[in-house]
Amino acid sequence: MSADTLDQTTVEQIKASLPKVTPRLSIEKAVWIWTVKAELAQTLDDVYEVGASMADYGRPIRFDTKQETFGLWSGLFSTATFSYFMYSGHDIYGFLTALAEAYTGIDRQWFGWGVPAVFALITLFWWRRRSNKEHKISYLADTLANKVAMFQYGLKEVDAAVVGRHINAFGELRRGNHERYIRNAHQGRHQGRNWSFVYEAYRLHYVDEEVVRTTGPDNEERTERRYHHYDRSGIMLPFPWVKGIHLCKGFETTLYPAPYTPASMQFNNHLHCRGVDDMTLARLLTPKMVERLTRAAQEIPGLCIEVNQEGQMLIACSDREVVVLPEDTRGNKNHDPRITPAGFNEFLHYRFTMDRLDALLRLADDLAAPYTR
């Protein structure tokens, strides 16, 4: 659920229908209400309201998992014990299998393998149930923290079609021989040192299909199709000064025929250049710009810079997401709502940084420097 996919009236109606969280409310109900409010948050104040409610709840935000823990350890113990009896040939195993065969007609071999399998499934059930409870708390905390970062950066969710309609205009977005599509698009405005621009941050998911031919034991050739899933992310923005260039480390897909090689071995180790013609690339890749791009390629994994014929620039990387908080900025145990909800509420008031997004925005600003000064 997202406030950006619902009209304002619906959002307000949903918020109004939610009961107020009090310390007497069950943790299951409270977490559900906070999660809905977090997903529907449209301003920083909406997020801070949820954080304050969690702090006022009066106890750590965690589920009681004693039942799941007992079931998990019981299942593990039963599986291990029965497997030991089976593989050691213990008298107890012989007695149990004989008893099962006498009263149920189940073959001893099926009983010997079936019982550990049942115990293992029971163990898996309790483990999944416990993990799902933990995930609900993690999802709530991550949603609130990411919302704060988005609002601090002035980002809002937009339809993926905003970027998707350009998918055939960029070689970078043509990755994947089976399918490709845009996910998680956000729009924001960046004020850099050299210029101000509106940009869209996105995630590209693409799938490569691999056809593998094998020969079976009967010497018959078989064809198997395997699918490999990948993600890349980046930003798209208007760049009217240059058109028809593509800088990337190796080209899976490119739209431009003319190669260009700057006189910098370090640059050429990180980036290869294609364009509509070599003169366009030569004018862009001044010694100062080559030095800047070399540093960027060392800092940003899988860096790709492309400007299409419409004057739209794409700066991409191999990260799965750029609109996401790095793990090392998510606080510590003093900010974990499972331990200290008040500390988590304080954490939500910090100034967050999205390092990869910052790096891409700085690079976009620097690329425009020769044309805006």
Stockholm file with secondary structure:
# STOCKHOLM 1.0

chainA/1-373         MSADTLDQTTVEQIKASLPKVTPRLSIEKAVWIWTVKAELAQTLDDVYEVGASMADYGRPIRFDTKQETFGLWSGLFSTATFSYFMYSGHDIYGFLTALAEAYTGIDRQWFGWGVPAVFALITLFWWRRRSNKEHKISYLADTLANKVAMFQYGLKEVDAAVVGRHINAFGELRRGNHERYIRNAHQGRHQGRNWSFVYEAYRLHYVDEEVVRTTGPDNEERTERRYHHYDRSGIMLPFPWVKGIHLCKGFETTLYPAPYTPASMQFNNHLHCRGVDDMTLARLLTPKMVERLTRAAQEIPGLCIEVNQEGQMLIACSDREVVVLPEDTRGNKNHDPRITPAGFNEFLHYRFTMDRLDALLRLADDLAAPYTR
#=GR chainA/1-373 SS CCGGGSCHHHHHHHHHHSCCCCTTSCHHHHHHHHHHHHHHCCSHHHHHHHHHHHHHTCSCCCCCCHHHHHHHHHHHHHHHHHHHHHHHTCHHHHHHHHHHHHHHCCCHHHHHHHHHHHHHHHHHHHHHHHHHHHHHHHHHHHHHHHHHHHHHTTCEECCTHHHHTTTTSCSGGGCCSSEEEEEEEEEEEEECSSCEEEEEEEEEEEEEEEEEEEECTTSCEEEEEEEEEEEEEEEEEECTTCCSEEEESSCSSCSCCEEECCSCHHHHHHCEEEESSHHHHHHHCCHHHHHHHHHHHHHSTTCEEEECTTSEEEEEESCSCSSSCCGGGSCCGGGCTTTCHHHHHHHTTSCCCCHHHHHHHHHHHHHHHHHHC
#=GC SS_cons         CCGGGSCHHHHHHHHHHSCCCCTTSCHHHHHHHHHHHHHHCCSHHHHHHHHHHHHHTCSCCCCCCHHHHHHHHHHHHHHHHHHHHHHHTCHHHHHHHHHHHHHHCCCHHHHHHHHHHHHHHHHHHHHHHHHHHHHHHHHHHHHHHHHHHHHHTTCEECCTHHHHTTTTSCSGGGCCSSEEEEEEEEEEEEECSSCEEEEEEEEEEEEEEEEEEEECTTSCEEEEEEEEEEEEEEEEEECTTCCSEEEESSCSSCSCCEEECCSCHHHHHHCEEEESSHHHHHHHCCHHHHHHHHHHHHHSTTCEEEECTTSEEEEEESCSCSSSCCGGGSCCGGGCTTTCHHHHHHHTTSCCCCHHHHHHHHHHHHHHHHHHC
//
